[in-house]
Amino acid sequence: MTITFSNNGAWKDISPALNVAGNRANIALIDKASPVKISAITTDSNSNSKIDRLDITFSEDIV
């Protein structure tokens, strides 16, 4: 996931010499956080009281 911020010249840093990002019009950020589990659901599709399926949803795609 890439997040892009565009200030259109309206954002001014009072200390651009100390903040490298303060001199840029566009800043691209890259998400380096690991995916986290959002939910997990078990299913017994044939009513034999055994789990037949486990669906886990993560915060982003797992490749």
Secondary structure as the mmCIF struct_conf table of DSSP 4:
data_model
#
loop_
_struct_conf.conf_type_id
_struct_conf.id
_struct_conf.beg_label_comp_id
_struct_conf.beg_label_asym_id
_struct_conf.beg_label_seq_id
_struct_conf.end_label_comp_id
_struct_conf.end_label_asym_id
_struct_conf.end_label_seq_id
STRN STRN1 THR A 2 SER A 6
TURN_TY1_P TURN_TY1_P1 ASN A 8 GLY A 9
BEND BEND1 ILE A 14 ILE A 14
TURN_TY1_P TURN_TY1_P2 PRO A 16 LEU A 18
HELX_RH_3T_P HELX_RH_3T_P1 VAL A 20 ASN A 23
BEND BEND2 ALA A 25 ALA A 25
STRN STRN2 ASN A 26 ILE A 30
HELX_LH_PP_P HELX_LH_PP_P1 ALA A 33 PRO A 35
STRN STRN3 LYS A 37 THR A 43
TURN_TY1_P TURN_TY1_P3 SER A 45 ASN A 46
BEND BEND3 SER A 47 LYS A 50
STRN STRN4 ARG A 53 PHE A 58
BEND BEND4 SER A 59 GLU A 60
#
